[in-house]
Amino acid sequence: MESIYDIQQLLKKYGTFIYTGNRIGDLEIMAMELDELYKLQFIRNDDYLQAKLLLRKEIEALRKN
């Protein structure tokens, strides 16, 4: 998993489409959805950790601007 797009594609496999118009809000919702998929054991540990790290970095970068 290398980009936010990859995370969106992963979520899309499970029927989750997120667009609120607020980029930070979208990323936070993606993180919550990932948490749920991980708890239900739909996604692997390494995919979960990579996705959470990417989301955290992107959120931090957007908040700095």
C-alpha positions as CSV (number, residue, x, y, z in Angstrom):
1,M,0.0,0.0,0.0
2,E,1.7,3.2,-1.2
3,S,-1.0,5.9,-1.5
4,I,-4.3,7.2,-0.4
5,Y,-5.7,5.9,-3.6
6,D,-4.7,2.4,-2.7
7,I,-6.6,2.8,0.6
8,Q,-9.6,4.0,-1.3
9,Q,-9.5,1.0,-3.5
10,L,-9.2,-1.4,-0.5
11,L,-12.2,0.2,1.1
12,K,-14.1,0.1,-2.2
13,K,-13.7,-3.7,-2.2
14,Y,-15.9,-3.7,0.9
15,G,-18.4,-1.3,-0.5
16,T,-17.2,1.8,1.3
17,F,-17.1,5.0,-0.7
18,I,-16.1,8.2,1.2
19,Y,-16.5,11.7,0.0
20,T,-17.7,14.5,2.2
21,G,-15.9,17.4,0.5
22,N,-13.6,17.8,3.6
23,R,-10.3,16.1,2.9
24,I,-9.2,15.8,6.5
25,G,-12.7,14.5,7.4
26,D,-12.5,12.0,4.6
27,L,-9.2,10.7,5.8
28,E,-10.4,10.4,9.4
29,I,-13.5,8.4,8.2
30,M,-11.2,6.1,6.2
31,A,-9.2,5.5,9.3
32,M,-12.3,4.5,11.2
33,E,-13.5,2.2,8.5
34,L,-10.0,0.6,8.5
35,D,-10.3,0.0,12.2
36,E,-13.6,-1.7,11.7
37,L,-12.4,-3.9,8.9
38,Y,-9.4,-4.9,11.0
39,K,-11.4,-5.7,14.0
40,L,-13.6,-7.9,11.9
41,Q,-10.5,-9.5,10.5
42,F,-11.3,-8.6,6.9
43,I,-7.9,-7.1,6.3
44,R,-4.4,-8.3,7.1
45,N,-2.3,-6.7,9.9
46,D,0.4,-5.4,7.5
47,D,-2.2,-3.8,5.2
48,Y,-3.9,-2.2,8.2
49,L,-0.7,-0.8,9.6
50,Q,0.5,0.6,6.3
51,A,-2.8,2.2,5.6
52,K,-3.0,3.8,9.1
53,L,0.5,5.2,8.7
54,L,-0.3,6.7,5.3
55,L,-3.5,8.3,6.6
56,R,-1.7,9.7,9.7
57,K,1.0,11.2,7.5
58,E,-1.5,12.8,5.1
59,I,-3.6,14.2,7.9
60,E,-0.5,15.7,9.6
61,A,0.6,17.3,6.3
62,L,-2.8,18.8,5.7
63,R,-3.0,20.2,9.2
64,K,0.4,21.9,8.8
65,N,-0.9,23.9,5.8
